[in-house]
Amino acid sequence: MSIIVKNITKLYGKQKALDNVSFTIDAGEVVGLLGPNGAGKSTMMKIITCFIPPTSGEVSVNGFDIYDNSLEVRKRVGYLPENNPLYLEMYIREYLEYTAGVYGIKEKRKRVDEMIDITGLGPEQNKKIGALSKGYRQRVGLAQAMIHDPDVLILDEPTSGLDPNQLLDIRNLIKEIGKEKTVMLSTHIMQEVEAVCDRAIIIDKGKIVADDTTGHLTSGSTTVGVVRVEFNEFVDDGLLLKITNVAKVRNIGGNSYELESKKEMDIREEIFKFAVKNKLTVLSMQKTEQSLETVFQKLTGE
């Protein structure tokens, strides 16, 4: 196991930020840590990276305990905080060589060249960090997090504030990194988790409310079913709610609707019976997987 978290609780005064949290992450996994603001995501990451201690519980990274071997843990972890603190007056290469020196890397220039190539910083490498766009600053943050070749990468909101092109670039970079390293990232962008992560851990009010592969979370194995249907004319939502086992109705444009079942079941037959009874024509009907965003909203009550 790359990361083992056992019964972690963290108190800030009387406020419980994390409540008896446990999970494991295997080597080579890319895991998304999801949750509303204040759910405890950043606190969990800071504990794993030895920035803050837990109130109780145990964490180990590659077999090293955060209490007894915190320096060994830090050697094996690369961390990109949410606010990505950088020395804006330094040049990219200057900053990365400085970071490499902190880690005691012998061939600093060679390693910096490798990181500039890996993170795509080449076109901007002669600029000061303060002159870079948000996307390139994130690349610099990733480069410093990986410069000591850690086994584990902890990324807190790595694509926050990026434009669509920058966001895609950073996602692709994280996917490439994930082929060789264990990656744990937090984000509010559900599509990002679906695109990048093998697995998602959803945390709410300091507790884990789901921990599964992204495929299982959206397939209906842990949630209800959703059917998209288009009729030949407009149908009132209240009428659709009378269909057997339909819990929610959402108009998604024109005469098209998403119908959500009360339980994990296929409601297409009931929809067809409803259409016949009300002399409606079904133009299309499809059972769909729920989006991770929908699952997230259900589990966190948002």
N, C-alpha and C positions, 0 to 999 in steps of 0.2 A: 504494500500500500504506500502511495506517496504521501497522503494526508490522512491522519486518523484524529477525529474529534470526538471526545467522550464527555457527555454530561456537562457541557460548558454553560455556565451562568455568569452573567456580567451585570453588576449593579452600579448605577450612577446615583449615589445617595440612596433614596428609597425607590428610584425608578429602575425596573428590571428591563434592561436592553436585550438580554438573551436569557432564555429560560430552559435550561436542561437540554441543550442542543447536542445532537450526536449525528455524525455521518462519516463515511470514508470515501476517499477518491483514489482510484487506482492509477498507477503509472500510465501515462499516455492518454488519459481522459481529458476532454474539454467540457467543463461543467459550468453552467450558468447559475448564478445565485440571484434569485429574483425576490422582489418584495416591495411594498409601498415605501414611501419616505418614512424614515424612523422605525423600520421593521427590524433593524439590527445587522444589515448587510455589511456596512463599513466597519462596524465594531468587530464582527466575526473575522474580517480580513486583517484588521489591525492586530488581533490576538494571534492569528496564524503566523503573521510576519514579525511577531515579538515587539510590536510598537507599544502595546499596552498589555497588562496581565489580565487574565480572567479573575473573577471573584472565586470561582470554584470550577473544577473539571480538569481534563487533561487534553493536550494536543501534542502530536508528534508529526514531524516531517521527515520522511525517509529514515525513520527509526530514531531520530533525535528529538528529545523532549524539549519543549519551549522553556521549561524552568531550569533544568540542569545543563542544557546544551544550546542555549540561545544563540551563541556565536556560530555554532555549526549549522543551526537552522537558517540563519541569515545568509550564510555562504551558499546555501542550496536554494534560496528563494529569490526571485526577482519581483519587485513590487512597483507598480505604477499607481500612485494614489489618485483620488478623484481630482484634486486640484493641481496635479502635475507640477510640483514646485521645481522651477528651473532658474539658473542664473542668467537672466536676460541679457546682461552686458557681455557675456562670454560668447565666443564663436563656437559653432557646433563641434568642430574637431577639438578645440581647446577644452570644452566642457567634457567631452567623452574621454579624452586623455586623462583629465583630472579624475573622473570617475574610475577609470581603469587603474589609476595609481592608488586610489583608496582601497581597491580590492587586491592590490599587490600583484597585478598582472605584469609579467616580465616584458613581453613583447607588446607594449601598449599600442604603438602605431599600427602594427599589423592587425591587432584585434579591432582597433577603431575603424580601419579600412574595411574589415569584414562586416562590422555592424552598419556602416554607412551603406554598403552594398545591399545587405539583407533588408534594411528598413527603407530603402529607396531615397536616401537623403542626398545622394550624389549631386543633383542639380542645385541644391541649396547649401552645400557643405561649406562654402566660403562666407556665409552670412552670419551675423550675430543672431542669437536665439530670439532676441527681442524684435527682430525684423521679420520673423517667420509667421506664416499663417497658422491658424489653430491646428490644422491637419498636420503640418510639418512639426509643430511643437509636440504633438502626440507621438509622432515618429521618433523624435529625440527622446521622449520619455520612455518609449519602448526600447530604444537602443540602450539607454542607461540601465534599464531593468534587466536586459539580457547580456550585457557586456561581460559579465563574469561567468557566462555559460551555466546558468542555474538549471536545476532539474525541474523546478516548479515556478510557474509564473502566476502572480496574483494581480489582476487588473481590475481596478475600481472605476467603473464608468469610462472605459477607454475611448468611446466614440461620442461622448457628450459634447454637444455644440458644433459638431462637424456638418458640413454641407453634404448632399447626397453623394457626390463624387468622392470626397474625402472619406466618408463613411464606408463606402464600398472598398476603397483601397485598404483601410485599416482592418476591415473584416477579412479581406483576402489574406492580409499579412498574418492575422491571428490564426486563420485556418492553416497556413503554412507552418507557423510555429508549433501548432498543435499536433503536427505529424511527428514531432520529435520530443515534445515536452508535455508535462502535465500543466493544464491551464485552468484556472478558476477565474471567472469574470463576473462582475455585477453589472446590470444594465436595466434600464426601464423600457428598452426597445424589444418587444417580444419577437419581431421578425429577425432580429439579430441573433437571438438564442436559437430560433428554428434554423437559421442559416449556418451558424457556426458551431453550436454545442451538440454533444452526444446526449447530454442529460441535463435536467434542470432540477434545482432545489429551490422550492418556493417557501419563503419565510414570512410570517405575519405576526406582529406583536411579540417578536422574540422567540417564536416557536416555528418549527418546521411543519408545514401543512401538506407538502407533497415532495416526493423525491423519486423521480422515475425518468426513463428515457423520454425525450421530447415526442417520439412517435407514440408511445403508450399514453402520454398525457393528452394528446390531441385525437387519438383514435376512438375514444369513447369507452376505453377499458376502465377508466376511472371517472367518467363523466356521463352526461346524458347525450342522447342523439339529436341531431339537427337535420332537418330536411328543407331544401330550397324548392319552392314550387312557384310556377307562373300560371295564372289563370287567364282566360280570355277577356275578363273584365274585372273592375275593382271589387274587392270584397272587404267588408268592414272587419276590423281586427276583433271586435267583440264576438262576431259570428264565428271566426276561425278559432277563437278560444274555447268554443263549445265542442270542438272535435275531441273525441275520446283520447285521453292521455296527452293532450297538448297543454304545456305549461306556459309558454311565452310565444308571442307573435311579434315579428319585426318586419315592417315594410322596407324593402331594400331597393325600391324604385319601381314606378309604374304599377303593374299588377303582379309584381314578384314579391314573395315573402319568405322569411326564414321562420320555420316552426320548430320549436324546441320541445322535446318530449319530457314528461314528468319523470320518467324512469329510463333506464338504459334499454330501449326497445325501438323497433322499427315501426313508425307510425304511417308509412306510405299507404297501406291498405285503407286505414281510417280516412286519410285525406281523399282518396279516390271515391270512397263511399259518400263522403260529404259532397264532393263535386257532383256526383250523379244525383243525389237527393236535391241539390240546389240548382240543378240544370246549368252547371258550369262546365267549361271545357278546360282540361288540364293541358297546357301547351308544353310544359316541361316539368320534370320532378326529379330531384337527385338527393340522395342521402350523402351528407358531407361530414368530414371531420371538423370538429370545433377548432378554431384557432387557439393558439396558446394564450392569446390576449383574453379570449372568453373564459378559458379555464382559470387564468389568473384572477379575473374579476370575481368569479364564483368563489374561489378558495380564500380570497382576501376580503371579500365583502365590499369591494370598491365599486 
